[in-house]
Amino acid sequence: MTPDDHLHPALTMAARAAYTAYHEARTNHTREELEAVDGDGADGTPTMTIDILVEPAILNALEPISVNVLSEEAGPIDNGHA
C-alpha cells in the first residue's frame, strides 16, 4: 500500500501535475522570471508567471474526472459536481 492509496484520486492527480509543471518551470525559467507579476487572479491577488505555468497543468489533469475546482487564478470552475 502506498500513501496515495489513502487520497482521493483528484488530489493525487493534481499533486502529480503540479509537481511536474513546477519542475519544468524551474528548469526552463529563472526565479525572477517565475516571480514576475503578470496580472491579477480571479480573487484579486497578483498572478505570477509560475501561476500561469502550473495552474493549467493541474486543471488539465483534473479534466477527465470532472471535479469542481476553486481556483485562485480562474475562480470557481463548475464541472457539474456537488
C-alpha positions as CSV (number, residue, x, y, z in Angstrom):
1,M,0.0,0.0,0.0
2,T,1.3,3.5,-0.9
3,P,0.5,6.8,0.7
4,D,-1.5,7.6,-2.5
5,D,-3.9,4.8,-1.7
6,H,-5.4,6.9,1.1
7,L,-6.0,10.0,-1.0
8,H,-8.8,10.9,-3.4
9,P,-7.7,10.4,-7.0
10,A,-8.3,14.0,-7.7
11,L,-5.7,15.0,-5.1
12,T,-3.1,12.6,-6.4
13,M,-3.7,13.7,-10.0
14,A,-3.5,17.4,-9.0
15,A,-0.3,16.9,-6.9
16,R,1.5,15.0,-9.7
17,A,0.5,17.6,-12.3
18,A,1.6,20.4,-10.0
19,Y,5.0,18.7,-9.2
20,T,5.7,18.1,-12.9
21,A,4.7,21.6,-14.1
22,Y,6.7,23.2,-11.3
23,H,9.8,21.2,-12.1
24,E,9.5,22.1,-15.7
25,A,9.0,25.8,-14.9
26,R,12.1,25.8,-12.6
27,T,14.1,24.0,-15.2
28,N,13.2,26.4,-18.0
29,H,12.9,29.8,-16.2
30,T,14.8,31.8,-13.7
31,R,13.4,32.5,-10.2
32,E,13.0,36.2,-11.2
33,E,11.0,35.2,-14.3
34,L,8.7,32.9,-12.3
35,E,8.1,35.6,-9.7
36,A,7.2,38.2,-12.3
37,V,3.6,39.5,-11.8
38,D,1.6,39.1,-15.0
39,G,-1.8,40.4,-13.8
40,D,-4.5,39.7,-11.2
41,G,-6.2,36.4,-10.4
42,A,-9.9,35.9,-10.0
43,D,-9.5,36.6,-6.3
44,G,-7.8,39.9,-6.9
45,T,-4.3,38.8,-5.8
46,P,-1.3,39.1,-8.1
47,T,-0.8,36.4,-10.7
48,M,2.8,35.4,-11.2
49,T,4.3,33.6,-14.1
50,I,4.6,30.4,-12.0
51,D,0.8,30.5,-11.5
52,I,0.3,30.8,-15.3
53,L,2.6,27.8,-15.9
54,V,1.4,25.5,-13.2
55,E,-2.3,26.0,-12.7
56,P,-3.3,25.0,-16.3
57,A,-1.4,21.7,-15.8
58,I,-3.4,21.0,-12.7
59,L,-6.7,21.9,-14.3
60,N,-5.9,19.8,-17.4
61,A,-5.0,16.8,-15.2
62,L,-8.4,17.0,-13.4
63,E,-10.4,17.5,-16.5
64,P,-11.0,13.7,-17.1
65,I,-12.7,13.3,-13.8
66,S,-14.8,16.4,-13.9
67,V,-14.3,17.7,-10.4
68,N,-15.3,21.2,-9.4
69,V,-12.3,23.5,-8.6
70,L,-12.0,26.7,-6.8
71,S,-9.0,28.3,-8.5
72,E,-7.1,31.3,-7.2
73,E,-6.4,32.4,-10.7
74,A,-9.5,31.4,-12.7
75,G,-12.1,31.5,-9.9
76,P,-14.7,28.8,-9.5
77,I,-14.8,26.1,-12.2
78,D,-18.1,24.2,-12.1
79,N,-17.8,20.8,-13.8
80,G,-21.3,19.7,-12.6
81,H,-20.5,18.0,-9.3
82,A,-21.9,18.9,-5.9
